[in-house]
Amino acid sequence: MTGCDTRHNDGMLRAAAQSIALTLALVLAACGGSGSQSAPTARLQSSSAQVYSGQRVTLSWSSDAADTCTASGAWSGAKAVRGSELVRPPLTHSVFGLSCTGSGGTVHTEVSVTVVIPKFSAVNLGMTGADGLNDAGGAAGWTGGLPEPAGAVVAHYAWTTGSAAPVPLPPVLPEPLASCQFGFWDVATCSSWALAINANQQVVVQLNCLTGNPCFPTQFLLFGAASVTPIPHLITATAINNVPQIVGAVPFGVSQHAAIESSGSFVDIGTLGGSESEALGVNDAGAVVGWANLPGDSTAHAFRYANGVMSDLGTLGGTRSVANAINTAGTVAGAADVTDGNSHAFVFNGEQLLDLGTLGGAQSQATGINDAGQVVGWSDVADPAVGPHAFLYSDGTMYDLNDYLTQTLGYPLSSGNHRINNAGQILVTACYQGAPHPDCQTFLLTPQVAP
């Protein structure tokens, strides 16, 4: 009987395994690798390499042999391996990156988009001042004569332009306001200012008695297309949203508190521990911004009020700040002291104050912001003798608006409560500081964007 030789069988098995491994290696080598997958590829392109400030581009991308993609640079987050997205370049020179990863490794690609500022055409609105602008280009302001001779009573008259309902000739008013005549230069029984305007063409108007017996106290009215409604509680009125809610201040003892008024009732939103505050801006969600005194009343800080809570926005290292405007996303624009005591324009993005800097001078202030995050205001320039200039802050850069006009105005665009709407139009004041007295005019700037 013959036994089984296991050593012989093991040798045969090892030889067979080595032969199979060698054959597999040759096959894999012929297919281009030693078991690794193909390296991923990625393609990223923009619908335009250059856009005007406030415009968006469409980013399109695709990747092969990738399982995941991640955005970087001027955008962020996880992305599908192919797709498209509408984005707004955040900086003057924005770089969008895309990294895609598969079993064969990671690949990265980028595309750049440059943002440029358009030229603006300017239309003189015939106002000596203005505070309100809606998205249709309707402006709310006032016009009136200069004080000459000295000591003469000077009347200002509420005025609106564009798509707004005309304010100078309102419906008949109840007493004691019936004696207040609008729009007649030879009868100065009262002064009036159009202070704010919303998308529904509702205009907030302030009336001050100049002459009369008795002379009524300051009044605030809401003018609609066919009606005039009292705003009974506010002693200052500064802004209106589309609800409509009107913000300003209500009396509080011998002081005042920031407040929201709507449909004849109001909400006192308090202070930051001091005795005084005032609301200066409101969005359609009812979020309010302004200033409020701290305990002891030695200084005031910018605040944002939302969902029943007033938040202190702080400063840029100094002692004081003020918030002037808020957009739909809740981004706030205003001004805050820096460490040297000067005040700089800021934007609050929900987490911190961003110092927007100046046009080369000591101080600046932001007074308006739109939903694209574009900010307007005024800033000192390098030469103190020149006076402040109006600015547009967009895509991380502050621009002197005087450098971006299609025509010569004869007036430098200067300081004021400048506003910007969602069409990119800017309401701005221009003043000529000449003899015998300063002369100010209000202009509506419209961006001239090529198709």
C-alpha positions as CSV (number, residue, x, y, z in Angstrom):
1,M,0.0,0.0,0.0
2,T,1.6,3.4,-1.1
3,G,1.3,6.5,1.2
4,C,0.5,10.2,0.1
5,D,3.5,12.5,-0.2
6,T,2.2,15.8,1.2
7,R,5.5,17.6,0.6
8,H,5.2,17.0,-3.1
9,N,1.6,18.2,-3.2
10,D,2.5,21.4,-1.2
11,G,5.2,22.2,-3.7
12,M,2.8,21.8,-6.6
13,L,0.3,24.1,-5.0
14,R,2.9,26.8,-4.3
15,A,4.1,26.7,-7.9
16,A,0.5,27.0,-9.2
17,A,-0.2,30.0,-6.9
18,Q,2.9,31.8,-8.1
19,S,1.9,31.2,-11.7
20,I,-1.5,32.6,-11.1
21,A,-0.1,35.7,-9.4
22,L,2.3,36.3,-12.2
23,T,-0.5,36.0,-14.8
24,L,-2.7,38.4,-12.8
25,A,0.1,40.9,-12.5
26,L,0.7,40.9,-16.2
27,V,-3.0,41.4,-16.9
28,L,-3.2,44.3,-14.5
29,A,-0.1,45.9,-16.0
30,A,-1.5,45.7,-19.4
31,C,-4.7,47.4,-18.2
32,G,-2.7,50.3,-16.8
33,G,-2.0,49.7,-13.1
34,S,-1.5,47.5,-10.1
35,G,-5.1,47.5,-9.0
36,S,-5.5,51.3,-8.6
37,Q,-8.5,53.2,-10.0
38,S,-8.3,55.9,-12.7
39,A,-7.4,59.4,-11.3
40,P,-10.5,61.7,-11.1
41,T,-10.9,64.6,-13.4
42,A,-12.7,67.9,-12.7
43,R,-13.9,70.8,-14.9
44,L,-15.2,74.1,-13.6
45,Q,-16.3,77.1,-15.6
46,S,-18.1,80.5,-15.1
47,S,-20.8,82.0,-17.3
48,S,-18.7,85.2,-17.4
49,A,-15.1,86.1,-16.4
50,Q,-16.2,89.7,-15.6
51,V,-19.4,91.1,-14.1
52,Y,-20.6,94.4,-12.7
53,S,-20.9,94.8,-9.0
54,G,-24.0,93.2,-7.6
55,Q,-24.4,90.8,-10.5
56,R,-24.1,87.0,-10.3
57,V,-22.5,84.3,-12.4
58,T,-23.4,80.7,-13.0
59,L,-20.7,78.2,-12.1
60,S,-21.0,74.8,-13.9
61,W,-18.9,71.8,-13.1
62,S,-18.5,68.1,-13.7
63,S,-16.1,65.3,-12.6
64,D,-15.3,61.8,-13.7
65,A,-14.1,59.0,-11.5
66,A,-15.0,61.0,-8.4
67,D,-17.3,60.3,-5.5
68,T,-17.3,63.7,-3.7
69,C,-16.5,67.3,-4.5
70,T,-15.9,70.2,-2.2
71,A,-16.0,74.0,-3.0
72,S,-13.3,76.4,-1.7
73,G,-12.2,80.0,-2.1
74,A,-15.0,82.3,-2.9
75,W,-17.6,79.6,-2.3
76,S,-17.8,76.7,0.1
77,G,-19.6,73.4,1.0
78,A,-20.0,69.9,-0.3
79,K,-21.0,69.7,-4.0
80,A,-22.4,67.0,-6.2
81,V,-19.9,65.5,-8.8
82,R,-21.7,67.6,-11.4
83,G,-24.1,70.5,-11.4
84,S,-24.5,74.3,-11.6
85,E,-25.0,77.1,-9.1
86,L,-25.8,80.8,-9.3
87,V,-23.4,82.8,-7.1
88,R,-22.4,86.4,-6.4
89,P,-18.6,87.0,-6.4
90,P,-17.8,88.4,-3.0
91,L,-14.6,90.2,-3.9
92,T,-13.2,92.4,-6.7
93,H,-11.1,89.4,-7.7
94,S,-12.9,86.2,-6.7
95,V,-11.3,82.7,-7.1
96,F,-13.7,79.7,-7.0
97,G,-12.1,76.4,-6.3
98,L,-13.3,72.8,-6.6
99,S,-11.7,69.6,-5.3
100,C,-13.0,66.2,-6.3
101,T,-12.0,62.9,-4.7
102,G,-12.3,59.3,-5.8
103,S,-10.5,56.1,-5.1
104,G,-7.8,57.1,-7.6
105,G,-7.0,60.4,-5.7
106,T,-8.0,64.0,-5.5
107,V,-8.0,66.7,-8.3
108,H,-8.3,70.5,-7.8
109,T,-9.4,73.1,-10.3
110,E,-10.2,76.9,-10.1
111,V,-11.9,79.6,-12.1
112,S,-11.6,83.4,-11.5
113,V,-14.2,86.1,-11.8
114,T,-13.4,89.9,-11.8
115,V,-16.0,92.4,-10.5
116,V,-16.0,95.9,-11.9
117,I,-18.0,99.0,-10.8
118,P,-20.4,100.5,-13.5
119,K,-20.7,104.1,-14.3
120,F,-23.7,105.9,-12.9
121,S,-26.0,108.4,-14.6
122,A,-27.3,111.1,-12.3
123,V,-30.7,112.8,-12.2
124,N,-31.3,115.9,-10.1
125,L,-34.5,115.3,-8.2
126,G,-35.1,118.9,-7.3
127,M,-34.8,118.2,-3.6
128,T,-32.5,119.9,-1.1
129,G,-32.4,116.7,1.0
130,A,-33.8,113.2,1.1
131,D,-33.8,110.2,3.4
132,G,-36.0,107.5,1.7
133,L,-35.7,105.3,-1.4
134,N,-37.7,102.3,-2.6
135,D,-36.8,99.6,-5.1
136,A,-38.8,101.4,-7.9
137,G,-36.6,104.5,-7.6
138,G,-39.2,106.5,-5.7
139,A,-37.5,109.0,-3.3
140,A,-38.8,110.8,-0.2
141,G,-37.3,114.1,0.8
142,W,-37.9,117.8,1.0
143,T,-37.3,121.1,-0.8
144,G,-37.3,124.6,0.4
145,G,-35.6,128.1,0.4
146,L,-32.5,129.1,2.2
147,P,-32.7,131.4,5.2
148,E,-32.4,134.9,3.8
149,P,-32.8,137.5,5.0
150,A,-31.5,136.5,8.4
151,G,-34.2,135.6,10.9
152,A,-36.9,135.0,8.3
153,V,-39.1,131.9,8.7
154,V,-38.1,129.2,6.3
155,A,-40.5,126.5,5.2
156,H,-39.5,123.1,3.8
157,Y,-42.0,121.0,1.9
158,A,-42.3,117.3,1.7
159,W,-41.6,115.9,-1.8
160,T,-41.5,112.6,-3.5
161,T,-40.4,111.5,-7.0
162,G,-40.4,108.6,-9.3
163,S,-43.3,106.1,-8.8
164,A,-44.3,107.6,-5.4
165,A,-47.6,109.2,-4.8
166,P,-47.1,113.0,-4.9
167,V,-47.0,114.5,-1.4
168,P,-47.0,118.3,-2.1
169,L,-50.8,118.5,-2.6
170,P,-52.4,116.0,-0.1
171,P,-56.1,115.3,0.6
172,V,-57.9,117.7,2.9
173,L,-56.5,117.3,6.5
174,P,-58.4,117.5,9.8
175,E,-57.8,120.4,12.1
176,P,-55.4,121.6,13.3
177,L,-53.5,120.4,10.3
178,A,-55.9,121.8,7.7
179,S,-54.2,125.2,8.1
180,C,-50.9,123.6,7.0
181,Q,-50.5,124.2,3.3
182,F,-48.1,122.2,1.2
183,G,-46.3,123.2,-1.9
184,F,-47.1,126.9,-1.9
185,W,-44.0,129.0,-1.6
186,D,-45.9,132.1,-0.6
187,V,-47.7,130.6,2.4
188,A,-45.3,129.3,5.1
189,T,-47.7,128.1,7.8
190,C,-45.7,124.9,8.4
191,S,-42.7,122.9,7.3
192,S,-42.9,119.3,6.2
193,W,-40.3,116.6,5.4
194,A,-40.9,113.3,3.6
195,L,-38.7,110.9,5.6
196,A,-39.3,107.4,4.3
197,I,-41.0,105.5,1.6
198,N,-41.8,101.8,1.0
199,A,-42.6,99.6,-2.0
200,N,-46.4,100.3,-1.6
201,Q,-45.7,104.1,-2.2
202,Q,-46.6,104.8,1.5
203,V,-44.7,107.9,2.7
204,V,-43.8,109.0,6.2
205,V,-44.1,112.8,6.6
206,Q,-43.2,115.1,9.4
207,L,-45.1,118.3,10.0
208,N,-43.8,121.2,12.0
209,C,-45.9,124.3,12.7
210,L,-44.2,127.6,11.9
211,T,-47.1,130.1,12.3
212,G,-50.6,129.9,13.6
213,N,-52.7,130.4,16.7
214,P,-52.5,127.9,18.3
215,C,-49.4,126.3,16.8
216,F,-49.7,122.5,16.9
217,P,-46.8,120.2,18.0
218,T,-44.8,118.1,15.6
219,Q,-47.0,115.6,13.8
220,F,-46.1,112.4,11.8
221,L,-48.4,111.2,9.1
222,L,-48.5,108.1,6.8
223,F,-49.5,109.2,3.3
224,G,-51.0,106.5,1.0
225,A,-52.3,106.7,-2.5
226,A,-55.6,108.1,-1.3
227,S,-55.4,108.5,2.4
228,V,-53.5,110.1,5.3
229,T,-53.2,108.2,8.5
230,P,-51.8,109.7,11.8
231,I,-48.8,108.1,13.4
232,P,-49.9,109.0,16.9
233,H,-47.2,107.8,19.2
234,L,-43.8,108.4,17.6
235,I,-41.8,111.6,18.4
236,T,-39.3,110.7,15.7
237,A,-39.9,108.6,12.6
238,T,-37.0,107.3,10.6
239,A,-37.9,104.3,8.5
240,I,-40.7,102.2,7.2
241,N,-41.0,98.6,5.9
242,N,-43.6,97.1,3.6
243,V,-45.9,95.7,6.4
244,P,-46.0,98.7,7.1
245,Q,-44.2,99.1,10.4
246,I,-42.7,102.6,11.2
247,V,-39.7,103.0,13.5
248,G,-38.3,105.9,15.5
249,A,-38.8,106.8,19.1
250,V,-41.6,107.3,21.7
251,P,-41.5,109.5,24.8
252,F,-40.3,107.9,28.0
253,G,-40.5,110.3,30.9
254,V,-38.2,113.1,30.0
255,S,-36.3,110.9,27.6
256,Q,-37.1,108.6,24.6
257,H,-37.1,104.9,23.7
258,A,-36.7,103.2,20.4
259,A,-40.1,101.9,19.2
260,I,-42.0,100.2,16.4
261,E,-45.5,101.6,15.4
262,S,-48.1,99.8,13.3
263,S,-51.8,100.2,12.9
264,G,-52.0,102.8,15.7
265,S,-50.2,100.7,18.4
266,F,-46.5,100.6,19.3
267,V,-43.9,98.5,21.0
268,D,-41.3,100.1,23.2
269,I,-38.1,98.1,22.5
270,G,-36.2,99.6,25.4
271,T,-32.5,100.5,25.7
272,L,-29.1,98.8,26.5
273,G,-29.4,99.8,30.1
274,G,-29.3,103.6,29.7
275,S,-32.2,106.1,29.5
276,E,-32.4,106.8,25.7
277,S,-32.5,105.0,22.4
278,E,-33.8,105.5,18.8
279,A,-34.6,103.1,16.0
280,L,-33.2,104.1,12.6
281,G,-33.9,101.1,10.3
282,V,-36.2,98.1,9.9
283,N,-36.6,95.2,7.5
284,D,-39.7,93.4,6.4
285,A,-39.2,90.7,9.1
286,G,-39.5,93.4,11.8
287,A,-35.8,93.4,12.7
288,V,-34.8,96.9,13.9
289,V,-31.5,98.7,14.3
290,G,-30.5,102.0,15.8
291,W,-28.6,103.3,18.9
292,A,-29.1,102.9,22.6
293,N,-27.4,104.3,25.7
294,L,-25.5,102.1,28.0
295,P,-25.9,102.2,31.8
296,G,-24.8,105.7,33.0
297,D,-25.7,107.3,29.7
298,S,-22.0,108.1,29.0
299,T,-22.0,106.4,25.7
300,A,-24.3,104.7,23.1
301,H,-23.9,101.5,21.1
302,A,-25.4,100.2,17.9
303,F,-28.2,97.6,18.5
304,R,-30.1,95.1,16.5
305,Y,-33.5,94.1,17.8
306,A,-35.1,90.8,16.7
307,N,-37.6,88.3,18.2
308,G,-38.0,90.5,21.2
309,V,-34.3,90.7,22.1
310,M,-32.1,93.8,21.8
311,S,-28.4,92.9,21.1
312,D,-25.4,95.2,21.6
313,L,-23.3,95.2,18.4
314,G,-20.3,96.7,20.2
315,T,-17.7,98.9,18.6
316,L,-14.5,98.7,16.6
317,G,-12.3,99.3,19.6
318,G,-13.6,102.7,20.6
319,T,-16.5,103.9,22.7
320,R,-19.5,104.6,20.5
321,S,-21.4,103.1,17.6
322,V,-24.7,103.5,15.6
323,A,-26.6,101.2,13.3
324,N,-28.3,103.0,10.4
325,A,-29.8,100.3,8.1
326,I,-30.6,96.6,7.8
327,N,-31.3,94.4,4.8
328,T,-33.5,91.4,4.3
329,A,-30.8,89.0,5.5
330,G,-30.3,91.0,8.7
331,T,-26.9,92.4,7.7
332,V,-26.5,95.8,9.4
333,A,-24.6,98.9,8.2
334,G,-23.5,101.8,10.5
335,A,-20.5,103.4,12.1
336,A,-18.4,102.7,15.1
337,D,-15.4,104.3,16.9
338,V,-12.0,102.8,16.4
339,T,-9.2,102.9,18.9
340,D,-8.0,106.4,17.9
341,G,-11.4,107.9,18.5
342,N,-12.4,108.3,14.9
343,S,-15.5,106.6,13.5
344,H,-15.4,104.1,10.6
345,A,-18.2,102.6,8.6
346,F,-19.0,99.0,9.4
347,V,-21.0,96.0,8.4
348,F,-22.3,93.5,10.9
349,N,-22.7,90.1,9.4
350,G,-24.4,88.4,12.4
351,E,-21.1,87.5,14.1
352,Q,-18.8,90.5,14.1
353,L,-18.3,94.1,13.0
354,L,-16.3,94.5,9.7
355,D,-14.4,97.7,9.5
356,L,-14.9,99.1,6.0
357,G,-12.2,101.7,6.3
358,T,-12.2,105.1,4.6
359,L,-11.3,106.8,1.3
360,G,-8.0,107.9,2.8
361,G,-9.3,110.2,5.5
362,A,-10.0,109.9,9.2
363,Q,-13.7,109.0,9.3
364,S,-16.5,107.3,7.5
365,Q,-20.1,106.3,8.1
366,A,-22.4,103.7,6.3
367,T,-26.0,104.9,5.9
368,G,-27.6,102.4,3.6
369,I,-27.4,98.7,2.5
370,N,-29.3,96.6,-0.1
371,D,-30.0,92.9,-0.2
372,A,-26.9,92.2,-2.3
373,G,-24.8,93.6,0.6
374,Q,-23.8,96.7,-1.2
375,V,-23.3,99.6,1.2
376,V,-23.4,103.4,0.7
377,G,-22.4,106.2,3.0
378,W,-19.8,109.0,3.2
379,S,-16.1,109.1,4.0
380,D,-13.3,111.7,4.5
381,V,-10.7,111.8,1.8
382,A,-7.0,112.2,2.1
383,D,-7.2,116.0,1.8
384,P,-9.2,117.4,4.8
385,A,-9.9,120.6,2.9
386,V,-12.0,118.8,0.3
387,G,-14.7,117.5,2.7
388,P,-16.4,114.1,2.8
389,H,-17.2,112.2,-0.4
390,A,-20.0,109.7,-1.0
391,F,-18.9,106.1,-1.3
392,L,-20.1,102.7,-2.5
393,Y,-18.7,99.7,-0.7
394,S,-19.0,96.5,-2.8
395,D,-17.1,93.2,-3.2
396,G,-14.7,94.1,-0.5
397,T,-13.7,97.5,-1.8
398,M,-14.7,101.1,-1.0
399,Y,-15.2,103.3,-4.1
400,D,-15.5,107.1,-4.3
401,L,-18.8,107.6,-6.2
402,N,-17.5,110.9,-7.7
403,D,-15.1,108.8,-9.9
404,Y,-18.0,106.7,-11.4
405,L,-20.3,109.3,-12.9
406,T,-21.2,109.6,-16.6
407,Q,-21.5,113.3,-16.4
408,T,-20.1,116.3,-14.5
409,L,-22.5,117.6,-11.9
410,G,-20.7,120.7,-10.6
411,Y,-21.4,119.5,-7.1
412,P,-19.3,116.9,-5.3
413,L,-21.2,113.9,-4.0
414,S,-20.7,114.5,-0.3
415,S,-22.1,113.5,3.1
416,G,-25.7,112.7,3.8
417,N,-28.2,109.8,4.6
418,H,-27.4,108.1,1.3
419,R,-29.5,105.1,0.4
420,I,-29.2,102.2,-2.1
421,N,-32.0,100.0,-3.4
422,N,-32.1,96.4,-4.8
423,A,-31.8,97.8,-8.4
424,G,-28.4,99.3,-7.4
425,Q,-29.8,102.9,-7.6
426,I,-28.3,105.3,-5.1
427,L,-29.9,108.3,-3.5
428,V,-27.2,110.8,-2.7
429,T,-26.7,114.4,-1.6
430,A,-24.3,116.7,-3.4
431,C,-23.3,120.1,-1.9
432,Y,-21.5,123.1,-3.3
433,Q,-19.7,124.8,-0.4
434,G,-19.6,128.3,-2.0
435,A,-20.5,131.9,-1.2
436,P,-22.8,133.3,-0.1
437,H,-24.2,130.0,1.3
438,P,-23.9,126.3,0.8
439,D,-26.2,124.8,-1.9
440,C,-27.2,121.2,-1.7
441,Q,-29.1,119.1,-4.2
442,T,-30.2,115.4,-4.2
443,F,-29.5,113.1,-7.1
444,L,-30.6,109.6,-8.0
445,L,-27.7,107.6,-9.4
446,T,-28.6,104.7,-11.8
447,P,-26.0,102.1,-12.8
448,Q,-25.3,102.0,-16.5
449,V,-24.8,98.3,-16.9
450,A,-23.9,97.0,-20.4
451,P,-25.9,93.9,-21.5
